[in-house]
Amino acid sequence: LEHFSHVIPKENQPKFPPWRLTSIEVANGLDEFLKVLERDFFAEAKVQCNFDAETKKTDLVLGIHLNFGITESLHYLNKGSWGGMTFTEHNTLASSSFKDALLRLNQQNSYSIDIAEISFHFRDTSVIVSRLYDQSIPQQLGDILLMVSEHFVYLTKGLTEMPYEIFVPVFEDKAQKAGEPLQKHNDYFDFWGLYFEDEKQHQVMVYSLEERKLNQDDLFLLE
């Protein structure tokens, strides 16, 4: 395996102050946005915010905390009753309350608001999704969650072991060349990073979605 790393492009990396701003200071309608997430994901939603006065942009880091396991969520996702998302018979996203709520949030403010990271904290594992380009998370979150469901048997070593963290995505270092764009539609669906509990140390694995295969990689890095 090549050297892998979990990378957010420098221009997209959130820089957060050491305090949590209130929604009044950050964005009009933020409370309503969070309520949509809590209602549709049956969860508690937490947010960290960063407003860049120079670019007039606000980045949000969202934490979705759930009181049930990931398999329950995926079961109801496929039934169209979790996450506020519906899919066509060909498994393409038909509607997303999350995407619509973020659009309304942007319409209520004079500056751009985007999601830098969203993490789902289930009782048995966490899934962390990082932004690759503007609006990449609201655009592709539905497809990412569907892929977690489709590949779940492989991600859990044949349903024998649950990773305690899944990072979406990770990249081969050879792809991180100066000036090389990351804005490809399938960037989320090449490699994911997984942490497993080991008796002696944490086991880090890189999962190839194309090969449906887990590979151990001692050089895997998280920034």
TAHU-V697821 format. One record per residue. NEAR is the number of other C-alpha atoms within 10 Angstrom. Layout:
BEGIN
NEAR
NEAR
END
This chain:
BEGIN
11
11
13
23
20
20
21
20
14
7
8
16
15
21
11
15
11
7
9
12
15
13
15
10
10
19
21
16
18
20
13
14
19
20
15
19
21
18
14
16
22
17
20
16
20
16
18
20
25
20
22
14
9
6
9
11
14
20
23
20
19
21
18
21
19
20
12
14
14
21
13
11
20
20
13
12
21
16
12
13
15
18
24
18
21
20
18
9
8
6
12
12
17
11
14
18
17
23
19
14
20
21
17
15
20
19
14
13
13
11
15
17
24
21
23
26
21
21
21
21
22
20
13
15
16
22
20
17
24
24
25
24
18
15
16
18
23
20
14
16
20
24
17
17
17
18
14
18
18
13
15
17
15
18
27
15
13
10
10
9
13
20
20
17
20
24
19
24
24
27
24
16
14
9
11
15
8
6
6
8
12
14
12
9
10
9
14
25
17
16
24
23
29
26
18
18
14
9
7
6
8
11
15
22
21
26
25
18
19
9
9
12
15
20
13
14
17
13
12
21
15
11
6
END
